[in-house]
Amino acid sequence: MRKLLLLVVPIAVIALFMGSRSAARAEDTFRGQMFAQRYAQAAAMLVAPSALEVAPDGSLALTDRAGNSTAVPAAQLPFKVSEPPAEPRFPGRTMMAIGPSTGGISNFPMVTLYVSFDGGEGHIEGVVR
């Protein structure tokens, strides 16, 4: 029994480490797709009810894990990578859509997207305007 335990524990630790690397890789890929405005590829990485859709006018409709939808105007895109979340109610990493500015003042209210990954499955945890 002890030999089996000595074998199982390292395998579990390796699997946990590989899973976290897989999630980090998937998150990096998603963030890159969002910044490059490759929304179809980014959408394919999300698990329902999380979703994103491009409207005919170029705006982006984001649906979070709770089913809440938020529209982001085309002029405000793309999303840019930002630092750890400032909103403690949402786990995951953040991206922000700021859009153009005039005299250093944004023309739109900032939109913050909170995204988390479990393995290769992505979830929009929340969107804050």
CORSULBEL-V671709 format. One record per run of one state. SS is the DSSP state (2 for helix, 1 for strand, 0 for the rest). FROM is the first residue (numbers start at 1). TO is the last residue. If there is no record, write none. Layout:
((SS/FROM/TO) (SS/FROM/TO))
//
This chain:
((0/1/1) (2/2/35) (0/36/38) (2/39/44) (0/45/45) (1/46/46) (0/47/50) (1/51/54) (0/55/59) (1/60/63) (0/64/68) (1/69/72) (0/73/73) (2/74/76) (0/77/78) (1/79/81) (0/82/92) (1/93/97) (0/98/100) (1/101/102) (0/103/104) (1/105/106) (0/107/110) (1/111/118) (0/119/120) (1/121/128) (0/129/129))
//
